[in-house]
Amino acid sequence: MSTRELIALGTSSQVPTRNRNHNGYFLRWDEEGFLFDPGEGTQRQMTYGDLPSSAIHRVFVTHFHGDHCLGLAGTIQRLSLDRCDHPVTVHYPASGEAFFERLRYASIYYPAATIVPAPVDVADGALAVIAETPLYTVYAHALDHGVPTFGYRIEEKAGRRFIPEKLKELGVTGPRVGELARQGSVQVGERTVTVDEVSTYRPGSVFAFVMDTRVCAGAVALARDADLLVMEATYAAAHQDLATAHGHSSSEDAARTALAAGARQLAITHSSQRYSDTAAPPAEASTSPAVLVTR
C-alpha cells in the first residue's frame, strides 16, 4: 500500500513567529522521504515530527533566499553525525552553486554521509525531468520570482490495480498473482490469463511544490492534475499589490493556480509574519471569486 504524508515543519515566510517556524516540509513517499526548502530550525522541527535524519532521501531547494535554505547546513551536518547509511540527493538551482557549497561546508564537521549534488538547470518555459526511478519521476519548472527559482513535481508511475473477484474467477491465487504482476500473463490450466483481464488502470499520484512566485504558467504546469498542490500564499487578498510587486502570490492567486491546473487539493503556506490569524488565508482561498465561479 502506498504511503503519502506531508508534514509541515514550518509555515512562516521571511520571519519566523512565536507560533510558526521558518519554511520546511517533509513528504513521506513510500519508502523514501523528501525534504523541501529547509529553513532555520529544520532539525529541531523534525524532532516534533519524530523524523530522524535518516528519513531523508532527497532535499529540494526552490531558491536561495535564507528562509528556504539556511537549515540546509545543519541538515547536511546532522546526516553525517548520524552516519546516514544511504546517499541523499540535493536538488537546487544551478545558478546558486556557490550558495550550496557555502551551506554544505558552513562550519567544521566530519563529512561521513554521502551527499549527491543535483543542480537544476532547465530552460524557461519547460517542464523538465530532473530525476527518474522505477517508481516515480521528478520534474522541475522555472517560476517567476526575483531570483532564479524552481518548483518541483513528483509523479508516481502509472500501474495496474488487481480486481480480486476477477483473479478468483480465473483461478489466479497465491504466488501466481505475483507471477502475473511480474510477467504480464500466467498459464492457468489450458488458459493464458493476462494482467489486463484481471486489473484496471491506476494512474500515479502527483505532488506539486510551488514556492515564491507570482502567478505564472510554470506554477500551473507543475500543478496539473496534482493530488496535492502545496503553494505559497505570502499575502492576503487585500495585499495583492504587495504580492505582485515582491514576486509572491496571494491566497486568491493560489486558488486560481489550483483551479487552472485542475489540482484536487490545495495547501497554502509561507504566510507573512504580519498575519497572526493563519486561518484567514485558507478561508480566503476557498471563498475567492475564482473558486466561487466554479461552484
Secondary structure in CASP SS format (residue, H / E / C, confidence):
PFRMAT SS
TARGET T0000
AUTHOR 0000-0000-0000
METHOD secondary structure of the structure
MODEL  1
M C 1.00
S C 1.00
T C 1.00
R E 1.00
E E 1.00
L E 1.00
I E 1.00
A E 1.00
L E 1.00
G E 1.00
T C 1.00
S E 1.00
S C 1.00
Q C 1.00
V C 1.00
P C 1.00
T C 1.00
R C 1.00
N C 1.00
R C 1.00
N C 1.00
H C 1.00
N C 1.00
G E 1.00
Y E 1.00
F E 1.00
L E 1.00
R E 1.00
W E 1.00
D C 1.00
E C 1.00
E E 1.00
G E 1.00
F E 1.00
L E 1.00
F E 1.00
D C 1.00
P C 1.00
G C 1.00
E C 1.00
G C 1.00
T H 1.00
Q H 1.00
R H 1.00
Q H 1.00
M H 1.00
T H 1.00
Y H 1.00
G C 1.00
D C 1.00
L C 1.00
P C 1.00
S H 1.00
S H 1.00
A H 1.00
I C 1.00
H C 1.00
R E 1.00
V E 1.00
F E 1.00
V C 1.00
T C 1.00
H C 1.00
F C 1.00
H C 1.00
G H 1.00
D H 1.00
H H 1.00
C C 1.00
L C 1.00
G C 1.00
L H 1.00
A H 1.00
G H 1.00
T H 1.00
I H 1.00
Q H 1.00
R H 1.00
L H 1.00
S H 1.00
L H 1.00
D C 1.00
R C 1.00
C C 1.00
D C 1.00
H C 1.00
P C 1.00
V E 1.00
T E 1.00
V E 1.00
H E 1.00
Y E 1.00
P E 1.00
A H 1.00
S H 1.00
G H 1.00
E H 1.00
A H 1.00
F H 1.00
F H 1.00
E H 1.00
R H 1.00
L H 1.00
R H 1.00
Y C 1.00
A C 1.00
S C 1.00
I C 1.00
Y C 1.00
Y C 1.00
P C 1.00
A C 1.00
A C 1.00
T C 1.00
I E 1.00
V E 1.00
P E 1.00
A E 1.00
P E 1.00
V E 1.00
D C 1.00
V C 1.00
A C 1.00
D C 1.00
G C 1.00
A C 1.00
L C 1.00
A E 1.00
V E 1.00
I E 1.00
A E 1.00
E E 1.00
T C 1.00
P C 1.00
L C 1.00
Y E 1.00
T E 1.00
V E 1.00
Y E 1.00
A E 1.00
H E 1.00
A E 1.00
L C 1.00
D C 1.00
H C 1.00
G C 1.00
V C 1.00
P C 1.00
T C 1.00
F E 1.00
G E 1.00
Y E 1.00
R E 1.00
I E 1.00
E E 1.00
E E 1.00
K C 1.00
A C 1.00
G E 1.00
R E 1.00
R E 1.00
F E 1.00
I C 1.00
P H 1.00
E H 1.00
K H 1.00
L H 1.00
K H 1.00
E H 1.00
L C 1.00
G C 1.00
V C 1.00
T C 1.00
G C 1.00
P H 1.00
R H 1.00
V H 1.00
G H 1.00
E H 1.00
L H 1.00
A H 1.00
R H 1.00
Q H 1.00
G C 1.00
S E 1.00
V E 1.00
Q E 1.00
V E 1.00
G C 1.00
E C 1.00
R E 1.00
T E 1.00
V E 1.00
T E 1.00
V H 1.00
D H 1.00
E H 1.00
V H 1.00
S E 1.00
T E 1.00
Y E 1.00
R E 1.00
P C 1.00
G C 1.00
S C 1.00
V E 1.00
F E 1.00
A E 1.00
F E 1.00
V E 1.00
M C 1.00
D C 1.00
T C 1.00
R C 1.00
V C 1.00
C C 1.00
A H 1.00
G H 1.00
A H 1.00
V H 1.00
A H 1.00
L H 1.00
A H 1.00
R C 1.00
D C 1.00
A C 1.00
D C 1.00
L E 1.00
L E 1.00
V E 1.00
M E 1.00
E E 1.00
A C 1.00
T C 1.00
Y E 1.00
A C 1.00
A H 1.00
A H 1.00
H H 1.00
Q H 1.00
D H 1.00
L H 1.00
A H 1.00
T H 1.00
A H 1.00
H C 1.00
G C 1.00
H C 1.00
S C 1.00
S E 1.00
S H 1.00
E H 1.00
D H 1.00
A H 1.00
A H 1.00
R H 1.00
T H 1.00
A H 1.00
L H 1.00
A H 1.00
A H 1.00
G C 1.00
A C 1.00
R C 1.00
Q C 1.00
L E 1.00
A E 1.00
I E 1.00
T E 1.00
H C 1.00
S E 1.00
S C 1.00
Q C 1.00
R C 1.00
Y C 1.00
S C 1.00
D C 1.00
T C 1.00
A C 1.00
A H 1.00
P H 1.00
P H 1.00
A H 1.00
E H 1.00
A H 1.00
S H 1.00
T C 1.00
S C 1.00
P H 1.00
A H 1.00
V H 1.00
L H 1.00
V H 1.00
T H 1.00
R C 1.00
END
